[in-house]
Amino acid sequence: MPQPETRDRILDAAEALFVEHGFEGTSMRVITRSAQANLAAVNYHFGSKDALIQAVFRRRLTALNEARLAALDQLEAQAGDAALKPSRIVFAFFGTALAMAADTEHGGATFMRLLSRTYNEPNAFVRQFLAEEYAEVMDRFLGALFRALPEVPRTEIMWRFHFMMGAMSFAMAGIESVHAMAGLPYEDEDPARLLPRLMSFLLGGLRAPLADLAETPRPMMFDVHDGIHGAG
């Protein structure tokens, strides 16, 4: 079988299995069986499981980050010396990811689910790899937000961006679990509807008033017998 086809089959199988079972729970044997390939083919194309994981991410993440940077370049070229509107920066970063998440025909939706799972899994190797892959993108986008919101402390912008990343990650993981917890029936929807819903939420969070950290409320504790009450 032609080598590119074998390589793509291995990547497709690994991507889907990592989404379902995680990195630690997916063996090379399972990947080769799903891809209808042998271990020699995996070793030939990737050399190791870590290299395979990196290849799975680079196959789509490189294009995603290039699209993000291209969108930001275009916005900055149009703005000239003026600072960008925060909403346009947020859309350039998150909108491109959500567009990929809506792609159910070419693997974009599966990859974004994998990326979502990765954000919430304590895998030191993958996190370090992603930090390196994201370095330029994060530097550019946070820099644009710092310039667009000079009156907001940079630490606060970092926290809000962190919250936005978490919201996107959880949204891409699917809403089935929320429906289950609420006891409501789940009806599959057009993935494209996620974009306007999540963008509205993200921009609302970005525009929210700054927290009064001097009057931080005490954490709330839950007791199964007495209900919710303040700590202490």
SULJO-V830468 format. One record per pair of residues at least 4 apart in sequence whose C-alpha atoms are under 7 Angstrom apart, sorted by the first residue. I is the first residue (numbers start at 0). GAP is how many residues later the second one is. Records with the same first field share a line. If there is no record, write none. Layout:
I=GAP ; GAP
This chain:
0=5
1=4
2=4
3=4
4=4
5=4
6=4 ; 38
7=4
8=4 ; 26
9=4 ; 21 ; 22 ; 25
10=4 ; 45
11=4
12=4 ; 18 ; 21 ; 22
13=4 ; 17
14=4 ; 41 ; 96
15=4 ; 94
16=4 ; 9
17=4 ; 5 ; 8 ; 96
18=94 ; 95 ; 98
20=4 ; 5
21=4
25=4
26=4
27=4
28=4
29=4
30=4
31=4 ; 5 ; 6 ; 7
32=4
36=4
37=4
38=4
39=4
40=4
41=4 ; 5
42=4 ; 5
45=5 ; 6
46=4
47=4
48=4
49=4
50=4
51=4
52=4
53=4
54=4
56=4
57=4
59=4
60=4
61=4
62=4
63=4 ; 33
64=4 ; 72
65=4
66=4 ; 29
67=4 ; 24 ; 25 ; 28
68=4 ; 68
69=4
70=4 ; 21
71=4 ; 20
72=4
73=4
74=4
75=4 ; 8
78=4 ; 5
82=64 ; 65
83=4 ; 64
84=4 ; 63
85=4 ; 59 ; 62
86=4 ; 116
87=4
88=4
89=4
90=4
91=4
92=4
93=4
94=4 ; 100
95=4
96=4
97=4 ; 97
98=4
99=8 ; 9
100=7 ; 8 ; 11
101=7 ; 89 ; 90
102=4 ; 5 ; 6
103=4 ; 5
106=4
107=4
108=4
109=4
110=4
111=4 ; 60
112=4 ; 59 ; 60
113=4
114=4
115=4 ; 53 ; 54 ; 56 ; 57
116=4
122=4
123=4
124=4
125=4
126=4
127=4
128=4
129=4
130=4
133=4
134=4
135=4
136=4
137=4
138=4
139=4
140=4
141=4
142=4
143=4
144=4
145=4 ; 8
151=4 ; 5
152=4
153=4
154=4
155=4
156=4
157=4
158=4
159=4 ; 46
160=4
161=4
162=4
163=4 ; 38
164=4
165=4
166=4
167=4
168=4
170=4
174=4
175=4 ; 10
176=4
177=4
178=4 ; 5 ; 6 ; 7
179=4
192=4
193=4
194=4
195=4
196=4
197=4
198=4
199=4
200=4
201=4
202=4
203=4
211=4
217=12 ; 13
218=11 ; 12
219=8 ; 9 ; 10 ; 11
220=7 ; 8 ; 9 ; 10
221=5 ; 6 ; 7
222=4 ; 5
